[in-house]
Amino acid sequence: MLNDDICKKRDELNQSIAENKDYSIIYRLSVELDELIAEFYRKGSKSQEKDLYLVKK
């Protein structure tokens, strides 16, 4: 699930920061996490629009 992917990526990012890994790795993980979060909100937004459409009928 997308929620699980976000949690795993966040943990991976946090671990990389804690281990003081190279900035390029931390940056890549941060961008990947941002993309997952954006996808999560896009899907949530579409779901809300669908629900709103059903309520208006």
MOJOHU-V771056 format. One record per backbone hydrogen bond with DSSP energy under -1.0 kcal/mol. CO is the residue of the C=O (numbers start at 1). NH is the residue of the N-H. If there is no record, write none. Layout:
BEGIN
{{CO & NH} {CO & NH}}
END
This chain:
BEGIN
{{1 & 5} {2 & 6} {3 & 7} {4 & 8} {5 & 9} {6 & 10} {7 & 11} {8 & 12} {9 & 13} {10 & 14} {11 & 15} {12 & 16} {13 & 17} {14 & 18} {15 & 19} {16 & 21} {17 & 20} {22 & 26} {23 & 27} {24 & 28} {25 & 29} {26 & 30} {27 & 31} {28 & 32} {29 & 33} {30 & 34} {31 & 35} {32 & 36} {33 & 37} {34 & 38} {35 & 39} {36 & 40} {37 & 41} {38 & 42} {39 & 43} {40 & 44} {41 & 45} {42 & 46} {43 & 47} {44 & 48} {45 & 49} {46 & 50} {47 & 51} {48 & 52} {49 & 53} {50 & 54} {51 & 55} {52 & 56} {53 & 57}}
END
